[in-house]
Amino acid sequence: MVKVTFYSLLRSNYNIKEEFVEAASINDIIKQIMNKHPNIKQSSFRYSVVFYKGKPIHYYGFSKKIEDGEQIIFTQFVGGG
């Protein structure tokens, strides 16, 4: 299992803090999350950044496989003044 933690807009908009999913690519992990939470739109992940082992992975790197027993964080950078 992979522990997925949510921060920022994904957390506040969908009231989801963490989820456990099967090890897979980030794209497949997103599909698993969307199956569990059908109210989450695919587009919500488009501008997300995944932190894996302390390193950011952007949308074009979501083919990266996450191994069993690992943890990732989904966040979105938001601005304000």
VONUVO-274269 format. One record per residue: x, y negated, z of N, C-alpha, C in turn; residue in one letter. Coordinates in steps of 0.1 Angstrom, whole numbers. Layout:
! residues N
<atom><n_px>X</n_px><n_py>Y</n_py><n_pz>Z</n_pz><ca_px>X</ca_px><ca_py>Y</ca_py><ca_pz>Z</ca_pz><c_px>X</c_px><c_py>Y</c_py><c_pz>Z</c_pz><residu>A</residu></atom>
...
! end
This chain:
! residues 81
<atom><n_px>8</n_px><n_py>12</n_py><n_pz>0</n_pz><ca_px>0</ca_px><ca_py>0</ca_py><ca_pz>0</ca_pz><c_px>9</c_px><c_py>-12</c_py><c_pz>0</c_pz><residu>M</residu></atom>
<atom><n_px>3</n_px><n_py>-23</n_py><n_pz>-6</n_pz><ca_px>10</ca_px><ca_py>-36</ca_py><ca_pz>-6</ca_pz><c_px>1</c_px><c_py>-46</c_py><c_pz>2</c_pz><residu>V</residu></atom>
<atom><n_px>7</n_px><n_py>-53</n_py><n_pz>11</n_pz><ca_px>0</ca_px><ca_py>-63</ca_py><ca_pz>18</ca_pz><c_px>0</c_px><c_py>-76</c_py><c_pz>10</c_pz><residu>K</residu></atom>
<atom><n_px>-11</n_px><n_py>-82</n_py><n_pz>8</n_pz><ca_px>-12</ca_px><ca_py>-94</ca_py><ca_pz>0</ca_pz><c_px>-18</c_px><c_py>-105</c_py><c_pz>10</c_pz><residu>V</residu></atom>
<atom><n_px>-11</n_px><n_py>-116</n_py><n_pz>11</n_pz><ca_px>-15</ca_px><ca_py>-127</ca_py><ca_pz>20</ca_pz><c_px>-19</c_px><c_py>-139</c_py><c_pz>10</c_pz><residu>T</residu></atom>
<atom><n_px>-29</n_px><n_py>-146</n_py><n_pz>14</n_pz><ca_px>-34</ca_px><ca_py>-157</ca_py><ca_pz>6</ca_pz><c_px>-33</c_px><c_py>-170</c_py><c_pz>14</c_pz><residu>F</residu></atom>
<atom><n_px>-28</n_px><n_py>-180</n_py><n_pz>7</n_pz><ca_px>-27</ca_px><ca_py>-194</ca_py><ca_pz>13</ca_pz><c_px>-33</c_px><c_py>-203</c_py><c_pz>3</c_pz><residu>Y</residu></atom>
<atom><n_px>-35</n_px><n_py>-215</n_py><n_pz>8</n_pz><ca_px>-39</ca_px><ca_py>-227</ca_py><ca_pz>0</ca_pz><c_px>-54</c_px><c_py>-225</c_py><c_pz>-6</c_pz><residu>S</residu></atom>
<atom><n_px>-56</n_px><n_py>-228</n_py><n_pz>-18</n_pz><ca_px>-69</ca_px><ca_py>-228</ca_py><ca_pz>-24</ca_pz><c_px>-76</c_px><c_py>-214</c_py><c_pz>-24</c_pz><residu>L</residu></atom>
<atom><n_px>-68</n_px><n_py>-204</n_py><n_pz>-27</n_pz><ca_px>-74</ca_px><ca_py>-191</ca_py><ca_pz>-28</ca_pz><c_px>-79</c_px><c_py>-187</c_py><c_pz>-14</c_pz><residu>L</residu></atom>
<atom><n_px>-72</n_px><n_py>-191</n_py><n_pz>-4</n_pz><ca_px>-77</ca_px><ca_py>-188</ca_py><ca_pz>10</ca_pz><c_px>-89</c_px><c_py>-196</c_py><c_pz>13</c_pz><residu>R</residu></atom>
<atom><n_px>-89</n_px><n_py>-209</n_py><n_pz>11</n_pz><ca_px>-100</ca_px><ca_py>-217</ca_py><ca_pz>15</ca_pz><c_px>-112</c_px><c_py>-216</c_py><c_pz>6</c_pz><residu>S</residu></atom>
<atom><n_px>-110</n_px><n_py>-214</n_py><n_pz>-7</n_pz><ca_px>-122</ca_px><ca_py>-213</ca_py><ca_pz>-16</ca_pz><c_px>-129</c_px><c_py>-200</c_py><c_pz>-15</c_pz><residu>N</residu></atom>
<atom><n_px>-122</n_px><n_py>-189</n_py><n_pz>-12</n_pz><ca_px>-128</ca_px><ca_py>-176</ca_py><ca_pz>-12</ca_pz><c_px>-128</c_px><c_py>-169</c_py><c_pz>2</c_pz><residu>Y</residu></atom>
<atom><n_px>-124</n_px><n_py>-177</n_py><n_pz>12</n_pz><ca_px>-124</ca_px><ca_py>-171</ca_py><ca_pz>25</ca_pz><c_px>-118</c_px><c_py>-158</c_py><c_pz>27</c_pz><residu>N</residu></atom>
<atom><n_px>-106</n_px><n_py>-156</n_py><n_pz>21</n_pz><ca_px>-99</ca_px><ca_py>-143</ca_py><ca_pz>21</ca_pz><c_px>-85</c_px><c_py>-146</c_py><c_pz>26</c_pz><residu>I</residu></atom>
<atom><n_px>-81</n_px><n_py>-140</n_py><n_pz>37</n_pz><ca_px>-68</ca_px><ca_py>-142</ca_py><ca_pz>43</ca_pz><c_px>-57</c_px><c_py>-132</c_py><c_pz>38</c_pz><residu>K</residu></atom>
<atom><n_px>-61</n_px><n_py>-119</n_py><n_pz>38</n_pz><ca_px>-52</ca_px><ca_py>-109</ca_py><ca_pz>34</ca_pz><c_px>-60</c_px><c_py>-97</c_py><c_pz>29</c_pz><residu>E</residu></atom>
<atom><n_px>-53</n_px><n_py>-89</n_py><n_pz>21</n_pz><ca_px>-59</ca_px><ca_py>-77</ca_py><ca_pz>15</ca_pz><c_px>-48</c_px><c_py>-67</c_py><c_pz>13</c_pz><residu>E</residu></atom>
<atom><n_px>-51</n_px><n_py>-54</n_py><n_pz>14</n_pz><ca_px>-42</ca_px><ca_py>-43</ca_py><ca_pz>11</ca_pz><c_px>-46</c_px><c_py>-36</c_py><c_pz>-2</c_pz><residu>F</residu></atom>
<atom><n_px>-37</n_px><n_py>-35</n_py><n_pz>-11</n_pz><ca_px>-39</ca_px><ca_py>-29</ca_py><ca_pz>-24</ca_pz><c_px>-29</c_px><c_py>-18</c_py><c_pz>-27</c_pz><residu>V</residu></atom>
<atom><n_px>-31</n_px><n_py>-11</n_py><n_pz>-38</n_pz><ca_px>-21</ca_px><ca_py>-1</ca_py><ca_pz>-42</ca_pz><c_px>-10</c_px><c_py>-8</c_py><c_pz>-49</c_pz><residu>E</residu></atom>
<atom><n_px>2</n_px><n_py>-2</n_py><n_pz>-48</n_pz><ca_px>14</ca_px><ca_py>-7</ca_py><ca_pz>-54</ca_pz><c_px>12</c_px><c_py>-7</c_py><c_pz>-69</c_pz><residu>A</residu></atom>
<atom><n_px>16</n_px><n_py>-18</n_py><n_pz>-76</n_pz><ca_px>13</ca_px><ca_py>-20</ca_py><ca_pz>-90</ca_pz><c_px>20</c_px><c_py>-33</c_py><c_pz>-94</c_pz><residu>A</residu></atom>
<atom><n_px>18</n_px><n_py>-36</n_py><n_pz>-107</n_pz><ca_px>23</ca_px><ca_py>-50</ca_py><ca_pz>-111</ca_pz><c_px>14</c_px><c_py>-60</c_py><c_pz>-105</c_pz><residu>S</residu></atom>
<atom><n_px>19</n_px><n_py>-73</n_py><n_pz>-105</n_pz><ca_px>11</ca_px><ca_py>-83</ca_py><ca_pz>-99</ca_pz><c_px>-2</c_px><c_py>-85</c_py><c_pz>-107</c_pz><residu>I</residu></atom>
<atom><n_px>-1</n_px><n_py>-83</n_py><n_pz>-120</n_pz><ca_px>-14</ca_px><ca_py>-84</ca_py><ca_pz>-128</ca_pz><c_px>-24</c_px><c_py>-73</c_py><c_pz>-124</c_pz><residu>N</residu></atom>
<atom><n_px>-19</n_px><n_py>-61</n_py><n_pz>-122</n_pz><ca_px>-28</ca_px><ca_py>-51</ca_py><ca_pz>-117</ca_pz><c_px>-33</c_px><c_py>-53</c_py><c_pz>-103</c_pz><residu>D</residu></atom>
<atom><n_px>-24</n_px><n_py>-59</n_py><n_pz>-95</n_pz><ca_px>-29</ca_px><ca_py>-62</ca_py><ca_pz>-81</ca_pz><c_px>-40</c_px><c_py>-73</c_py><c_pz>-81</c_pz><residu>I</residu></atom>
<atom><n_px>-39</n_px><n_py>-82</n_py><n_pz>-90</n_pz><ca_px>-49</ca_px><ca_py>-92</ca_py><ca_pz>-92</ca_pz><c_px>-62</c_px><c_py>-85</c_py><c_pz>-96</c_pz><residu>I</residu></atom>
<atom><n_px>-62</n_px><n_py>-75</n_py><n_pz>-105</n_pz><ca_px>-74</ca_px><ca_py>-68</ca_py><ca_pz>-109</ca_pz><c_px>-80</c_px><c_py>-61</c_py><c_pz>-97</c_pz><residu>K</residu></atom>
<atom><n_px>-71</n_px><n_py>-55</n_py><n_pz>-89</n_pz><ca_px>-76</ca_px><ca_py>-48</ca_py><ca_pz>-77</ca_pz><c_px>-83</c_px><c_py>-57</c_py><c_pz>-67</c_pz><residu>Q</residu></atom>
<atom><n_px>-78</n_px><n_py>-69</n_py><n_pz>-66</n_pz><ca_px>-84</ca_px><ca_py>-79</ca_py><ca_pz>-57</ca_pz><c_px>-97</c_px><c_py>-84</c_py><c_pz>-63</c_pz><residu>I</residu></atom>
<atom><n_px>-97</n_px><n_py>-86</n_py><n_pz>-76</n_pz><ca_px>-110</ca_px><ca_py>-91</ca_py><ca_pz>-82</ca_pz><c_px>-121</c_px><c_py>-80</c_py><c_pz>-81</c_pz><residu>M</residu></atom>
<atom><n_px>-117</n_px><n_py>-67</n_py><n_pz>-81</n_pz><ca_px>-127</ca_px><ca_py>-56</ca_py><ca_pz>-80</ca_pz><c_px>-132</c_px><c_py>-56</c_py><c_pz>-66</c_pz><residu>N</residu></atom>
<atom><n_px>-124</n_px><n_py>-59</n_py><n_pz>-56</n_pz><ca_px>-129</ca_px><ca_py>-60</ca_py><ca_pz>-42</ca_pz><c_px>-137</c_px><c_py>-73</c_py><c_pz>-39</c_pz><residu>K</residu></atom>
<atom><n_px>-133</n_px><n_py>-83</n_py><n_pz>-46</n_pz><ca_px>-140</ca_px><ca_py>-96</ca_py><ca_pz>-44</ca_pz><c_px>-144</c_px><c_py>-102</c_py><c_pz>-57</c_pz><residu>H</residu></atom>
<atom><n_px>-155</n_px><n_py>-98</n_py><n_pz>-63</n_pz><ca_px>-160</ca_px><ca_py>-102</ca_py><ca_pz>-76</ca_pz><c_px>-163</c_px><c_py>-116</c_py><c_pz>-78</c_pz><residu>P</residu></atom>
<atom><n_px>-164</n_px><n_py>-124</n_py><n_pz>-67</n_pz><ca_px>-166</ca_px><ca_py>-138</ca_py><ca_pz>-68</ca_pz><c_px>-154</c_px><c_py>-146</c_py><c_pz>-71</c_pz><residu>N</residu></atom>
<atom><n_px>-142</n_px><n_py>-140</n_py><n_pz>-71</n_pz><ca_px>-129</ca_px><ca_py>-146</ca_py><ca_pz>-74</ca_pz><c_px>-128</c_px><c_py>-146</c_py><c_pz>-89</c_pz><residu>I</residu></atom>
<atom><n_px>-125</n_px><n_py>-157</n_py><n_pz>-95</n_pz><ca_px>-124</ca_px><ca_py>-158</ca_py><ca_pz>-110</ca_pz><c_px>-109</c_px><c_py>-156</c_py><c_pz>-114</c_pz><residu>K</residu></atom>
<atom><n_px>-107</n_px><n_py>-150</n_py><n_pz>-125</n_pz><ca_px>-94</ca_px><ca_py>-147</ca_py><ca_pz>-130</ca_pz><c_px>-86</c_px><c_py>-160</c_py><c_pz>-131</c_pz><residu>Q</residu></atom>
<atom><n_px>-92</n_px><n_py>-171</n_py><n_pz>-135</n_pz><ca_px>-86</ca_px><ca_py>-183</ca_py><ca_pz>-137</ca_pz><c_px>-80</c_px><c_py>-189</c_py><c_pz>-124</c_pz><residu>S</residu></atom>
<atom><n_px>-85</n_px><n_py>-184</n_py><n_pz>-113</n_pz><ca_px>-80</ca_px><ca_py>-189</ca_py><ca_pz>-100</ca_pz><c_px>-65</c_px><c_py>-185</c_py><c_pz>-98</c_pz><residu>S</residu></atom>
<atom><n_px>-61</n_px><n_py>-174</n_py><n_pz>-105</n_pz><ca_px>-47</ca_px><ca_py>-169</ca_py><ca_pz>-103</ca_pz><c_px>-38</c_px><c_py>-175</c_py><c_pz>-113</c_pz><residu>F</residu></atom>
<atom><n_px>-43</n_px><n_py>-182</n_py><n_pz>-123</n_pz><ca_px>-35</ca_px><ca_py>-188</ca_py><ca_pz>-134</ca_pz><c_px>-24</c_px><c_py>-197</c_py><c_pz>-129</c_pz><residu>R</residu></atom>
<atom><n_px>-27</n_px><n_py>-205</n_py><n_pz>-119</n_pz><ca_px>-18</ca_px><ca_py>-215</ca_py><ca_pz>-114</ca_pz><c_px>-12</c_px><c_py>-211</c_py><c_pz>-100</c_pz><residu>Y</residu></atom>
<atom><n_px>-13</n_px><n_py>-199</n_py><n_pz>-97</n_pz><ca_px>-8</ca_px><ca_py>-194</ca_py><ca_pz>-85</ca_pz><c_px>7</c_px><c_py>-191</c_py><c_pz>-86</c_pz><residu>S</residu></atom>
<atom><n_px>13</n_px><n_py>-191</n_py><n_pz>-75</n_pz><ca_px>27</ca_px><ca_py>-187</ca_py><ca_pz>-74</ca_pz><c_px>27</c_px><c_py>-175</c_py><c_pz>-64</c_pz><residu>V</residu></atom>
<atom><n_px>34</n_px><n_py>-165</n_py><n_pz>-67</n_pz><ca_px>36</ca_px><ca_py>-153</ca_py><ca_pz>-58</ca_pz><c_px>50</c_px><c_py>-154</c_py><c_pz>-52</c_pz><residu>V</residu></atom>
<atom><n_px>50</n_px><n_py>-152</n_py><n_pz>-39</n_pz><ca_px>63</ca_px><ca_py>-151</ca_py><ca_pz>-33</ca_pz><c_px>66</c_px><c_py>-137</c_py><c_pz>-29</c_pz><residu>F</residu></atom>
<atom><n_px>77</n_px><n_py>-131</n_py><n_pz>-34</n_pz><ca_px>80</ca_px><ca_py>-117</ca_py><ca_pz>-32</ca_pz><c_px>95</c_px><c_py>-117</c_py><c_pz>-27</c_pz><residu>Y</residu></atom>
<atom><n_px>97</n_px><n_py>-112</n_py><n_pz>-16</n_pz><ca_px>111</ca_px><ca_py>-112</ca_py><ca_pz>-10</ca_pz><c_px>117</c_px><c_py>-126</c_py><c_pz>-10</c_pz><residu>K</residu></atom>
<atom><n_px>108</n_px><n_py>-136</n_py><n_pz>-7</n_pz><ca_px>113</ca_px><ca_py>-150</ca_py><ca_pz>-6</ca_pz><c_px>115</c_px><c_py>-157</c_py><c_pz>-19</c_pz><residu>G</residu></atom>
<atom><n_px>113</n_px><n_py>-150</n_py><n_pz>-30</n_pz><ca_px>115</ca_px><ca_py>-157</ca_py><ca_pz>-43</ca_pz><c_px>102</c_px><c_py>-159</c_py><c_pz>-50</c_pz><residu>K</residu></atom>
<atom><n_px>100</n_px><n_py>-171</n_py><n_pz>-56</n_pz><ca_px>88</ca_px><ca_py>-174</ca_py><ca_pz>-63</ca_pz><c_px>87</c_px><c_py>-166</c_py><c_pz>-77</c_pz><residu>P</residu></atom>
<atom><n_px>75</n_px><n_py>-162</n_py><n_pz>-80</n_pz><ca_px>72</ca_px><ca_py>-156</ca_py><ca_pz>-93</ca_pz><c_px>60</c_px><c_py>-163</c_py><c_pz>-99</c_pz><residu>I</residu></atom>
<atom><n_px>62</n_px><n_py>-169</n_py><n_pz>-110</n_pz><ca_px>51</ca_px><ca_py>-177</ca_py><ca_pz>-117</ca_pz><c_px>43</c_px><c_py>-168</c_py><c_pz>-126</c_pz><residu>H</residu></atom>
<atom><n_px>33</n_px><n_py>-173</n_py><n_pz>-131</n_pz><ca_px>23</ca_px><ca_py>-166</ca_py><ca_pz>-140</ca_pz><c_px>29</c_px><c_py>-157</c_py><c_pz>-150</c_pz><residu>Y</residu></atom>
<atom><n_px>39</n_px><n_py>-162</n_py><n_pz>-157</n_pz><ca_px>46</ca_px><ca_py>-154</ca_py><ca_pz>-168</ca_pz><c_px>54</c_px><c_py>-142</c_py><c_pz>-163</c_pz><residu>Y</residu></atom>
<atom><n_px>56</n_px><n_py>-142</n_py><n_pz>-150</n_pz><ca_px>64</ca_px><ca_py>-131</ca_py><ca_pz>-144</ca_pz><c_px>55</c_px><c_py>-121</c_py><c_pz>-137</c_pz><residu>G</residu></atom>
<atom><n_px>42</n_px><n_py>-122</n_py><n_pz>-139</n_pz><ca_px>32</ca_px><ca_py>-113</ca_py><ca_pz>-132</ca_pz><c_px>32</c_px><c_py>-99</c_py><c_pz>-136</c_pz><residu>F</residu></atom>
<atom><n_px>41</n_px><n_py>-95</n_py><n_pz>-146</n_pz><ca_px>42</ca_px><ca_py>-81</ca_py><ca_pz>-150</ca_pz><c_px>52</c_px><c_py>-74</c_py><c_pz>-140</c_pz><residu>S</residu></atom>
<atom><n_px>58</n_px><n_py>-82</n_py><n_pz>-131</n_pz><ca_px>67</ca_px><ca_py>-76</ca_py><ca_pz>-121</ca_pz><c_px>60</c_px><c_py>-66</c_py><c_pz>-112</c_pz><residu>K</residu></atom>
<atom><n_px>66</n_px><n_py>-54</n_py><n_pz>-111</n_pz><ca_px>60</ca_px><ca_py>-43</ca_py><ca_pz>-102</ca_pz><c_px>64</c_px><c_py>-46</c_py><c_pz>-88</c_pz><residu>K</residu></atom>
<atom><n_px>54</n_px><n_py>-44</n_py><n_pz>-79</n_pz><ca_px>56</ca_px><ca_py>-45</ca_py><ca_pz>-65</ca_pz><c_px>55</c_px><c_py>-31</c_py><c_pz>-59</c_pz><residu>I</residu></atom>
<atom><n_px>66</n_px><n_py>-28</n_py><n_pz>-52</n_pz><ca_px>67</ca_px><ca_py>-14</ca_py><ca_pz>-47</ca_pz><c_px>58</c_px><c_py>-12</c_py><c_pz>-34</c_pz><residu>E</residu></atom>
<atom><n_px>55</n_px><n_py>1</n_py><n_pz>-32</n_pz><ca_px>48</ca_px><ca_py>5</ca_py><ca_pz>-20</ca_pz><c_px>55</c_px><c_py>1</c_py><c_pz>-7</c_pz><residu>D</residu></atom>
<atom><n_px>47</n_px><n_py>-5</n_py><n_pz>2</n_pz><ca_px>52</ca_px><ca_py>-9</ca_py><ca_pz>15</ca_pz><c_px>57</c_px><c_py>-23</c_py><c_pz>15</c_pz><residu>G</residu></atom>
<atom><n_px>56</n_px><n_py>-30</n_py><n_pz>4</n_pz><ca_px>61</ca_px><ca_py>-44</ca_py><ca_pz>3</ca_pz><c_px>49</c_px><c_py>-54</c_py><c_pz>6</c_pz><residu>E</residu></atom>
<atom><n_px>53</n_px><n_py>-67</n_py><n_pz>7</n_pz><ca_px>44</ca_px><ca_py>-77</ca_py><ca_pz>10</ca_pz><c_px>46</c_px><c_py>-88</c_py><c_pz>0</c_pz><residu>Q</residu></atom>
<atom><n_px>35</n_px><n_py>-94</n_py><n_pz>-5</n_pz><ca_px>35</ca_px><ca_py>-106</ca_py><ca_pz>-13</ca_pz><c_px>26</c_px><c_py>-117</c_py><c_pz>-8</c_pz><residu>I</residu></atom>
<atom><n_px>29</n_px><n_py>-129</n_py><n_pz>-12</n_pz><ca_px>20</ca_px><ca_py>-140</ca_py><ca_pz>-8</ca_pz><c_px>16</c_px><c_py>-148</c_py><c_pz>-21</c_pz><residu>I</residu></atom>
<atom><n_px>3</n_px><n_py>-150</n_py><n_pz>-22</n_pz><ca_px>-3</ca_px><ca_py>-158</ca_py><ca_pz>-33</ca_pz><c_px>-5</c_px><c_py>-172</c_py><c_pz>-27</c_pz><residu>F</residu></atom>
<atom><n_px>-1</n_px><n_py>-182</n_py><n_pz>-34</n_pz><ca_px>-3</ca_px><ca_py>-196</ca_py><ca_pz>-30</ca_pz><c_px>-5</c_px><c_py>-205</c_py><c_pz>-42</c_pz><residu>T</residu></atom>
<atom><n_px>-10</n_px><n_py>-216</n_py><n_pz>-41</n_pz><ca_px>-11</ca_px><ca_py>-226</ca_py><ca_pz>-51</ca_pz><c_px>-6</c_px><c_py>-239</c_py><c_pz>-46</c_pz><residu>Q</residu></atom>
<atom><n_px>2</n_px><n_py>-246</n_py><n_pz>-54</n_pz><ca_px>7</ca_px><ca_py>-259</ca_py><ca_pz>-49</ca_pz><c_px>-3</c_px><c_py>-269</c_py><c_pz>-52</c_pz><residu>F</residu></atom>
<atom><n_px>-7</n_px><n_py>-277</n_py><n_pz>-42</n_pz><ca_px>-17</ca_px><ca_py>-287</ca_py><ca_pz>-44</ca_pz><c_px>-11</c_px><c_py>-301</c_py><c_pz>-40</c_pz><residu>V</residu></atom>
<atom><n_px>-15</n_px><n_py>-311</n_py><n_pz>-46</n_pz><ca_px>-10</ca_px><ca_py>-324</ca_py><ca_pz>-43</ca_pz><c_px>-21</c_px><c_py>-333</c_py><c_pz>-37</c_pz><residu>G</residu></atom>
<atom><n_px>-17</n_px><n_py>-343</n_py><n_pz>-32</n_pz><ca_px>-26</ca_px><ca_py>-353</ca_py><ca_pz>-26</ca_pz><c_px>-19</c_px><c_py>-365</c_py><c_pz>-21</c_pz><residu>G</residu></atom>
<atom><n_px>-26</n_px><n_py>-375</n_py><n_pz>-17</n_pz><ca_px>-19</ca_px><ca_py>-387</ca_py><ca_pz>-13</ca_pz><c_px>-24</c_px><c_py>-392</c_py><c_pz>0</c_pz><residu>G</residu></atom>
! end
